[in-house]
Amino acid sequence: AGEDLAISYYHAYGLPVTVLRPFNTYGPYQKSNMEGGVVPIFISQKLERKTLNIFGDGNQTRDLLYVEDCADFIVRAALSDKANGEILNAGYGEDISINDLALLIAQSPDRIKHVEHIHPHSEIPKLVCDYSKAKELLGWVPRTPLSEGIKKTEAWLRNRRKEEAQRSEMHTE
């Protein structure tokens, strides 16, 4: 409803409006507690040497978009008149199951545990982005493979933890 209302203002009044739909964005500065996305949650569990918990069977898939690619998408859309009046998707264009994502991050099936999913009916089973319109109108394509984005996110989380530990030590001295 919100998207239709926004687009109607473009058609009725010429207001330059573009609806952007970034898929499952992840990367540095994302919350890594249970309010955050699956990538930083899994990485945090790995860094804390905890088991990575998968809710349900883990066969549900997600299309994950690295934050720098998302930012590039937003800037290109904001600067392009071709985007006016359009609904544009941004994602990597490939999905990965939560099981495979957990294995990619944990690097061992022994560190993964399936737990009961309390609200399985609300789970989207498969999610893959078609970003062809963004490619056509903006020349935008995602550039960061999932494995690279995970490495960058893990490095950022490691550094953040070190900085927090150093600040904590300074305050206790």
Stockholm file with secondary structure:
# STOCKHOLM 1.0

chainA/1-173         AGEDLAISYYHAYGLPVTVLRPFNTYGPYQKSNMEGGVVPIFISQKLERKTLNIFGDGNQTRDLLYVEDCADFIVRAALSDKANGEILNAGYGEDISINDLALLIAQSPDRIKHVEHIHPHSEIPKLVCDYSKAKELLGWVPRTPLSEGIKKTEAWLRNRRKEEAQRSEMHTE
#=GR chainA/1-173 SS CHHHHHHHHHHHHCCCCCEEEECSEECTTSCCSTTSCHHHHHHHHHHTTCCEEEETTSCCEECCEEHHHHHHHHHHHHHCGGGTTCEEEESCSCCEEHHHHHHHHHSSGGGEEEECCSCGGGCCSCCCCCCHHHHHHHCCCCCCCHHHHHHHHHHHHHHHHHHHHHHHHHHHC
#=GC SS_cons         CHHHHHHHHHHHHCCCCCEEEECSEECTTSCCSTTSCHHHHHHHHHHTTCCEEEETTSCCEECCEEHHHHHHHHHHHHHCGGGTTCEEEESCSCCEEHHHHHHHHHSSGGGEEEECCSCGGGCCSCCCCCCHHHHHHHCCCCCCCHHHHHHHHHHHHHHHHHHHHHHHHHHHC
//
